[in-house]
Amino acid sequence: MQGRSDFPLTDHGRSQARQLGAWLGALGLDWHALYASPLLRAWETAAIVHNAAGGPVPVAEPSLAEIHAGELEGLSFVEIVERFPSYTSRGVGGIGDFAEFGGEGYDDVQRRAAELFGRLEAKHRGHAERVLCVGHGGLNFQLLKQLICDPVPRVCIVRMGNCSATLVRFRERRGTFMGEIVWHVPVELMGGKSREGALP
């Protein structure tokens, strides 16, 4: 469980980031701004994507940092099960809530995601600008719910694998400015390899 622990990318992570950058470059997508979590693994991913696909240089956005997982950070899944058995007995409604373990609570995460969206909307909406955000699976999942759901559900299952890419297009729908997913592509469909899903 990485959370806010500031680990660098592994060689496999760098390979995935290069695959993502090459794939975005081949699509010919451009963006007006590139925001990235300041945590090393996301920041390096953003730099690799920028080098491969071009566009503006990354700008640090602290609100894109991963959810703080408290005492679970730095532990393997086996260690979490041994030390905190309640973690695995929680239902899907507990996704994104680490308050029990001294980390961020669900409402705090939702507030952070909503505030981030509000700032990005205020800066880029009037110019119809495309924005690329490079963050982390936990926070990206909560942000995606903010972008496409009203009200924001506690449970919504979308796999946010490392270096997956999601294009969300925004428009007014019955008086509400909200997004719709145009595509959501895992790195495997970009020609990369994933090691996710297997427990140690």
N, C-alpha and C positions, 0 to 999 in steps of 0.2 A: 504494500500500500504506500504509494508515494506521497499523495497529498501535497502539502507545501514544502516537503523536503526537496532540496534543490540539487537533484541528480542531473548530470549531463546525459546527453544521448549516448546510447550504445552504438557500436558499428552497425548493428541491425537497424536501429532507429535512423541513423544517417542514411542508410540505403533506402529505407522507406521514404524519408524526406526527399531524397533525390528523385525517387519514382514519382512522388506527388508533384514536385516542381516540373519535371519533364512532362507529365500528363497535363498539368494546367497550361504549360507553355504550348503544347501541341494543340490544345483546344482553342488557343488564340484569345483566351479570356484576358481582359485587362481590368485593372482596378485603380481607383483614385487614391486609396489609402490602404496601408497594411498595418494592422495593429497586432501586437503579440504580447502574450504573458511575459513578464520579465524573468520567470523561472527558466533556468538554463536549457532544459530539454525543449521547451516551446520556442524560446528565443533562437536557439540554434536551428530548429526546424524552419522558422520564418526566414532566417538568413539563407539557408540552403534553397528554399523555395524562391526567394528573391533572386539568388544567383542563377537559378535555372530558368525562371520564367520572366524575369525583369520586373518592371514596375517600380513604384516608390519604395524607398528603404523602410524597414520595419520601425514602428514607433512603439515604445513600451506602453502597455495599458495594464496597470496593476489589477484592475477588476477582472481581467481574463485569467488570473492565477487560479490554480486548481483549488477545489474545496479543501479546507483545512480539516484533516481527519483525526486530529487529536492524538491520543495514545496509540492509535492503530498505525500511524505513520512509521515507516521503516520495517514493519513486520511482514513476513510472508503470510500467505493464506493459512498455512498450517499453524503458525504462531498465533494468528488472530483467533482461530478456532480454539486453541488451547487456553489462551489467556482471557478471551472475551467470547464465550460460547453464545451469548445473546445476539452477537452480530449475525450469525447465520440463521437464527430462528426468527428474525424480523421478516415481515412480509415485504412485498414490493413497495408498499407505502413508506417504508423506511429508507428508500433510496435517496441519497443526497442529504441525509440528516445524521450528523456525527456529534450532536450535542451530548448524547449519552457517554461519549468517549472523550469529552473535553474539546471537541472540534466545533465547526460551524453547525448551527442548527438549520433546518430546512427553510424556515422563514427568513433567516439572515441571507441564505444563498439566493432565495427568490428576490429579495430586496436588492441585492447586489446585481443580479442579472437584469432586473427591471431598470435600475438606475443606469447601467451600462447602455442598454438599448435606448433609453431616453437621451443620453448624451450623444450617441452615434446618430440617432434620428435628427436631433436638433442641428447637428453639424453637417449632415450629408443629404437629408431628404430634399431640401429645397433645390438642390443641384442635381438630383437624380443620379447620385454617384454610387458606383459599386465599391463595396468595402470588403476586404479580406481580413478575417480574424483568425489568428492562430492561438489556440488555447489548449485545454486539457479535456479529456473525455467527460469527467463529472460536471464541470462547469459548462462545457459546450452543450451537454444534454439539457441542463436546466435553462440555459439561454435559448436553445431551440424551442423549448416549450413556451417561453415568453414571446417568441416571435410568431408562432403559428396558432396559439390557442388562446381563447378568451371565453370563459375564465381559464386560468392556467390549471391543468389537472395535476393532482399529486402523482398519479400513475399514468405513464405514457412510455411505451417501450420502443426505443430506437437504439440500435447498436452503434455506439460511438467508438469504433476501433481506432487505434493509432493511425494517423495520416488518412483517415477517411475525409471525404470532402462533401459538403452539402451546399447546394445553391438554393437560397431562399429569395424569392421575388416578392416585393411589397406592392400593395395597392389598397385603395379604399374599398372596403366591403361594407355596405350599409352603414356608413358613417364611422367605421372603425378602420384605422390604418393597421394592417397586419400582413404577415407573410404567408406564403404558401411554398411548400417544398417542390422545387422543380426537379431536382435529383439529389440522391444521397448515394455516394459511391465509396465502397471500401477499397483499401489499397490493393487487395487481391485482384479487383477488376481493372486496376491501372497497370497490372503486370508485376506488382510487388508481391511479397510474401508476408503473411501474418503468423505470429506465434500465439495469438490470443485464444482464449477459450480453454486451454489445457492447464489444469492445476498441477502444481509441483508434486 
